[in-house]
Amino acid sequence: MALTKEQITEIEKAAAKYMYYNRPPLEIRDKLDLGYRIEGQNVYLFEIRPRWDKPEVKTETPVAKTTYVKSQNQWKIYWMRSNLKWYHYEPVPYVKTISDFFDLVAEDALHCFFG
């Protein structure tokens, strides 16, 4: 099931706000940046860095993921552990809006998303 056009617009607005306040300064974005991607009903947030042995190649490191659960009208939140598996974010497993997701990641109270 794909997201509606309205939901995608809401995601893009919330992501733009998050990026505006949380992206690294312009002068270091070639060494560290943030990005997001919408895939199906998932939204992925990731870091972008040059590969250590080939700086011209950019790598993406997942930071956070949220999945829209239509039956509950909620966003399920995940974080990636060092074993590269997604886990539910137990302190706040669900949020009502995509903006709440980005706010939660920005706060990162338990340092799960950015370490």
C-alpha atoms as one frame of an Amber mdcrd trajectory, in Angstrom:
protein
   0.000   0.000   0.000   1.398   3.369  -0.982   0.924   6.638   0.826  -1.570
   9.208  -0.446  -0.463  12.399  -2.184  -1.529  14.373   0.894   0.598  12.181
   3.165   3.598  12.538   0.870   3.175  16.326   0.881   2.980  16.251   4.698
   6.143  14.119   4.849   8.010  16.469   2.517   7.020  19.509   4.589   8.009
  17.860   7.888  11.279  16.578   6.401  12.117  20.019   4.987  11.627  21.561
   8.423  13.778  18.854  10.039  16.515  19.309   7.440  16.488  23.088   7.815
  17.192  22.869  11.548  19.359  19.731  11.706  21.546  19.496   8.605  25.235
  20.184   9.129  26.609  23.574   8.060  26.912  24.070   4.316  30.711  24.057
   4.377  30.926  20.453   5.664  28.041  18.852   3.767  30.454  17.216   1.332
  31.806  15.271   4.356  28.560  14.773   6.312  24.971  15.399   5.335  21.474
  14.112   6.049  18.869  12.771   3.682  15.511  11.028   3.676  13.698   8.670
   1.378  10.083   7.569   1.035   9.641   3.910   0.053   6.133   2.497   0.057
   4.727   3.385   3.450   8.169   3.832   5.038  10.223   6.962   5.573  13.970
   6.480   6.090  16.315   9.084   7.546  20.030   8.583   6.873  23.489  10.152
   7.065  25.463  10.693   3.862  29.259  10.453   4.005  32.079   9.793   1.569
  33.347   6.230   1.595  36.621   6.012   3.540  38.594   4.328   0.733  36.866
   6.094  -2.204  35.854   9.607  -1.152  34.121  10.202  -4.479  31.590   7.486
  -3.573  28.886   8.527  -1.087  27.487   6.056   1.428  24.196   6.211   3.275
  23.974   5.081   6.901  20.430   4.550   8.194  19.504   6.558  11.278  15.749
   6.177  11.779  12.732   4.656  10.095   9.016   5.122  10.447   6.222   3.081
   8.935   2.665   4.259   8.501   0.126   1.815   9.937  -3.136   2.719   8.222
  -5.359   0.563  10.454  -4.149   2.489  13.501  -3.583   5.849  11.765  -0.148
   6.005  13.424   3.525   6.005  12.535   5.586   3.151  13.996   9.134   4.215
  14.942  12.327   2.183  14.538  16.019   2.675  15.211  18.938   0.647  13.882
  21.216  -1.182  16.291  24.846  -2.023  15.620  23.791  -5.443  14.266  22.140
  -3.506  11.365  18.621  -4.648  12.305  15.689  -2.322  12.889  14.165  -2.299
  16.394  11.058  -0.622  17.753  11.861   2.568  19.606  10.429   1.394  22.935
  10.118   4.709  24.793   7.737   6.008  22.092   6.806   3.165  19.730   4.150
   5.162  17.841   3.373   8.791  17.017   0.268  10.295  15.462   1.942  12.572
  12.908   5.036  12.495  10.736   6.096  15.812  12.291   6.132  14.087  15.674
   8.495  11.481  14.236  10.977  14.078  13.013  10.720  15.957  16.340  11.441
  12.747  18.238  14.503  11.997  16.098  15.762  15.565  16.491  15.441  15.316
  20.269  17.116  11.863  20.357  16.708  11.751  24.141  18.206   8.254  24.481
  20.865   8.749  21.771  19.556   5.766  19.802  19.364   7.476  16.436  22.651
   9.347  16.278  24.568   7.559  19.050
